Amino acid sequence: MKKLIYALALLPILGVAQTTTTSPYSNFGYGEAKFNNNPSINAMGGLSTSYESPMGTEANFSNPAANSNLRLTSFEFSFNTDLSKYKTNDASEKNSASYISGISLAFPVGKRVVAGVGFQPFSGNGYDLKTVSGTTTTTFSGEGGLNSLQFLASYKPLKEKNLSLGITAQYLFGSTDRKQILSEDETLLVNEYFLRDEVTGLSVTLGGLYKHNIKKDRFLNIGATYRFGTELNNDPERSLVSYVNYANGSPNPYTIDTIQLSTAGRGFKIPAKLSLSTSYERDKNWMLGVQYDYEKMSDLSDLDTRSIVSYSDKHRVALGGYWIPDYKSYNSYMRTVTYRAGLYYEKTGIAVAGNDGFEDINDYGITFGMGLPIGRDKFSSLNIAADLGQKGSTNGGLIRETYAKLKISFNLNDLWFLKRKYD
């Protein structure tokens, strides 16, 4: 029980403010999605809905049903570093962000039930853009994001059948700040528009996984999850500040005028999301699968009425899998390593106004990684994943984001809640 207390004591670390993104496209929707489970899933292009850990040593929070084979207590701590390059037709810039991306604990409760708790970023806002038109300079900036405290339960209703069901409840909380600053060079006049959203609420995801035994060690896996659309509680703050700068650029405090603007009707919503996936695997050897995700981003149209953005529904397709040469090998460590790879393409559902009208923002990339067994019994592992991709384009004067993301996690397994039969 002491180990459990120590593990849960780490959860508040993620509650402190972290910069989880520098993407200019985090300005839209509910921010850049950060609920990305673990590096094992990331390395397979995000294939999660029909994936169950081959060794039963890792929890799947994306599909809570995909945990029926977890036999040991699994504790995971993960860390991300994102490197990005932003390019327009006229300039380019590089940026980076490093952050703790997740802490989770999952464990079996009897033979048919698995429970778990986790804490990780759900979305992030982080951008700083500047445009110049004549004597007017406009700066856009944002920071903050939502955190997710999640609880999962997985249940296998029929002892002899490979069907499992699950539910994940996420408590979402956090704040996002958006600021727009307009300055006039000739008059030194500055106008600052500020918007803060203080958000809390509950999101629920249901999941199912069916593993059809085709022959001795071959399985066809079919998985599905559905996240209900959620109206979150929001305590918004909106204001307009006007002032005149000194010659050195600092505000003249005697000229500051603040107007508190109405926030009536300012909502905050997490759209409904459906994921469908199928995969084919040879037990503890290899797996290849495909996944389709649909998110109803068009629901955000009524909440974000800015003329620079338009919303439609999000569609994402991923292909991925893993290969373990020989998990029983005693004379070759590299043959016990899990090798993973994948690719994905996403229509984000976000269109941004450019010089030639609205441009769709699409995201695509390749992923790869490995799981390195550690410890005497090799139940624990060090997981590494890389994601190389591109979002948006320079069409219409917009921004093309090219990124490289490195994800690392330590997954530790032990008999925390089960009595040992032998010492």
N, C-alpha and C positions, 0 to 999 in steps of 0.2 A: 504493500500500500504506500510505503514511503516513496517508491519509484514513481508511482502515479502522481503523488503530490508534487514531486520535483518537476515532472513533465508538464503538469498543468500550470505550474508557477511560471513557465516560460511564455505562456500565451499572451500576457499583457505586453510583451516586447513589441508585438505588431501594432498595439494600440497607439504607439507614439507616431508622430507624423513622419512619413516616409515619402520620398520622391520616387514614384514607381514608373513614371513615363515622362518623356520630353516631346512626345509627338504632338504636332499642331492639330491633328485630327481628334485628339482627346478633348477638344473644345466642344464637340458635338455629342448628342445623345446623353447617356449617363456616364460618358468618359470612355477611355480605352479599357476593354474587358481584361481583367487580370485573374479571373477565376479559372486557373489553368491546371488544376490538379497537381500532378507531380512530373518530374523529368522523364519517368518511364513512359508516360502517356504522351508527353510533349515530343519525345524522340520518334514517335510513330505517327507524326502529323496531327496529333490530337485525337487519335482513335481511342475512344474510351467506352463507348456505349455497349460494345460486345466484347470487351476485354476484361478478363479475370486473370490476376497474377498467376503465372504458370506454377510457381512454387508455393502459392498461398501465403506469401510473406508481405504483401503490400495491399493497403486499403485503396479502394476506388471511390472517391467522393463524388465523381461526376455521375456515375450510375450506382446508386447505393445497393442495387440488387446484385452487383457483381463482386460480392464478398463472401459467398457461402463457403468457399474453400479456405478461409482464413483460420488457421489452427493455433497460431501463436499471437501474443500481443505485439502489435506493430507500432513503433514510434518513428516518426519521420520529421526531419528538419531540413528545409530547403532554402536555397539562396540563388538569386538571379542577378546577372549583370547584362544590361542592354546597351549596345553601341549602335548609334544611328547617325546617318548622314542625310541632311536635308538639302535639296537642290531646287532652285527655280531657274528660269531662263537667264537670270542676271547674276546670281550669287549662289554660294553653297556654305553650309555650316555643319560642324560635327558636334555631337552631344552624347552624354552617357548617363545612366542611372543604375545604381546597385542597391538592392534591397532584400530583406528577408521575405520570401515568397510563400512560406507556409510552415505551420507546425501542426501535426496531427497525431492522434492516438486512437487505435482501433483494436478490438479484442473480441474473442468468441465468448458468448454467453450460452453455455450448453452446446448441444450438437447442431442445432438448426438456426441459431440466432447469433448475429454479429452486431456489435454496437461500436460507435466511434464519435469522437469530437475533434474538431479542427478549427484553425484560425488562420485566415489569409486575406490579402487584399482582394476585393471583388472588382473594383474599377479604379482608374487613376486619371487625374487631370494634371497636366504639366506642360505649359507651352509659353513662349515669349516671342511675339512677332511684331515687326515694325513695318509700316508702309508710309511713303512720303508722296504727297500730291501738292505740288506748288509750294506754298509756305506752311501747309498743314501736315503735321506728323501725327500718325495714329499708331498707338502701341496696344497690342492685345496680350494679356497674360492670364494665366490660370494656374491653380494649384489645389492640392487636396485629393479627395477620393473617398470611396466607400470601403469599409472592412466587412468581413463576413465571419461570424461565429456560427459554425455549423454542427449539426448533430445528425448522425445517420443510424439507421437500423435496417438490417437485412434479415430476411426470413425465408427459410426453405420449407414450404408447406407440406410437401409430400416426400417422405423419407427415401423412396426408391426412384424418384423422378428428378431430372436435372432442371427443375424449374425453381427460380428464386425471385422474390419480390423485395422491394426496398423503398425507403422514404428518406429524404434529406430535408431537414428544416434549417433554414439560414436566417439568423438575426443580422440584418444589415444596418450599419450605422456609420456616420462620418459626415464630413462637410466638404463642399467645393466652393472655391472662390473664383470669380471671374471679374476682370477689370479691363476697361477700355479707356485709354487716355488720349485726348485730342489736344495738341498744342499748336499755337500760332506763333511762328518765328517773329513776325513783325510787331506783334503787340505783347508777346510774352504771356498771353492768356492761355490757361490750361483748364480743361474740363475733364473730370474723372467720373466715369460711371462704374459703380461697384455693385456686384450681385453675389450674395452668399446664400447657399442652401444648406440647412442643417437637417439631415435626413436620418430617420429610423424606420424600421419596419421588418416584417417577416415574409420570407419567400419559401415556397414549398415545391419540391421536386419529387415526382413518383418515378420509379424505375422497375423494369422487368428484364430478366435474362433467361433464355431457354437454351440448353446445350443438348443437341441431338447427337447421340452416339451412333455414328455411321458404321464403324467397325471397331475392333478392339481398342485402338488408341487414337482414333480420328473423330473429331467433333465438328459439327456445324453449329455455330453460335449465332443466335438472333437476339438483339437487345433493343430496347426502346426506353426513352425517358421523356417526361413532359414536365416543364416548369410552368407553373401557373403565373399569369400576368398579375402584377402586384402594384397597387397604389400605395406608395410609401408616405409616411407622415413627414411633412416638410415645414420647417419654421424659417421662411426666407427673410432676408434683409436686403433692401435695395436703396441706393442713395446716389445723388449727383452732387459732386463737390466742384466748385469753381474757384479759381484763385489766379493771381498774377505772380510769375516767377521773378526773383531777383536776376540780375545780369549773370550771376554765376550758376543759374539753373535751379536754385533751391526755392521752395515756396515762401512767399511773403505772408506771414501769419495774419497780418492785419487785413488781408484781402480775401480771406477764406469765407466762402458762403456754402453751406450744406443744406440740401433739400432731401428729406426722407420721402421716397416714392412709394406708392401703393404696391402691395404684393398680393392683392386679392386674386384668387384663382391660380396662383403659382403652384402647380402640381409637380410631382416627381414620380415617374413610373418605371418599373422594370418590366419589359414586354414578355409575353408568353414565348416559350421556346420548346421546340420538338426536335428530338434526335433519334434517328433510326440507323442501325448498323448491323452488318452481318460479317462474320469471319469464319475461316476454316483453319483448323489447327491439328497438329499432331502433338499429343500430350507431352509437355516438357521438352519439346524439340523445336517447333516453329509454328508461326501463325501469320496469316495474311488476311486483311480485312478492309472494308470500305465503310464510310460513314457519311451521312447527310444530316446537316443541321439546318433548321428553319427557325428564324426569330422574327417576331412580328414588330419590326422597328417602325412600321408605318403608324403604330399607335402613338408615337412621339410627336407626330405632326401637330396635334392640338396643343401640346405643351411647349414646344419650341417654335415660336412663330417668327423667328428671325428670317429676313428675306435672303440671307446668304446661304441657307441650307434647306434641303428638301429630303424627306424620308420616304423610303419604300421598304419592303420586307427584305431581311437578310437571308442569304443562301450560302452554305458552305459545304464543300465536298472534300473529304480526306481519304487517302489511301496509305496504309501502313502495316507494319508487322514486326516480328522479332524472329531471331534464330539463336538457338543454344546448341552448339555442336555436340556436346556430351556432358550433361550435368553431373554424371557419375564419375567422370574422369579423375583418376588419382595421380597420373604422371604428367598432365598438361593443364596448368591453371587456365590458359587462354581458351581451352575448349569448354570450360565451365562458365565463361563469360556470356552474358546475354547481349547480342548485337541487335540494334533497332534502327529502323529507317522509315521515312514517310514523306509525303508531299500533300499540299493542300491548295485550294483556290477558294476565295471568299468574295462574294459581292456584299459589301458591308451594309448596304441599304442607305448609305449616306451619299448625297450629291451636293457638291459645293459650287457656288456661283463663281465662274471665272470670266475672262474677257469675252468668251464666245458662248456664254450661257452656262447651264449647270453641267458639271462633269461628275460622273460616277466615280466613287473612290473604291477601288478593288484592292485586294490583298492576296498575295500568293507567295509560296516559298517551299523550301525543302528542309527536312529535319533528319537528324541522325544522332546516335548516341550508344551508350553501353551501360550495362549493369555489372559491376565488379563485386563478386562475392568477397566478404570479409569475415573475420572471426574464425574460430576453430571449427565450428560446425557449418560455416558458410551460409547460415540462414539470413544473416544481415548483409547489407550491400551498400556500395557507393555508386550512385546513379548520376550519369553525366549526359546532358542533352545539348545539342546546338540547333539553332533555328536561323536560317539565312533566307531573307525575303525582301519584298518590296511592296509598298503601299502608295497609292495615288500616282499622279504623273505631273509633268510640267505643262500639260495642255492648258491653254487659257490663262497662263500666268500663275497656275497653282504650284503646289509643292510636291515633289517626289521624295518619299522617305525610303531609304535603303537601310536595312538593319541586320545586325548579327546579335543573337541572344544566346547567352550561355547559362545553363541551369544545372545546379548541383544539389544533390540531396543525400543525406545519410539516413538509411533505413535500418533500424535496429529491432531485432526480434528476440523475445524471451518469454519464459513461462511466468508471467506476472500474476495471473489470477488462477492458474491451475496447479493443483498439488502434484509434486513429483512423486512417482511411484517408487523410484530408486534414487538413492543418494550417490 
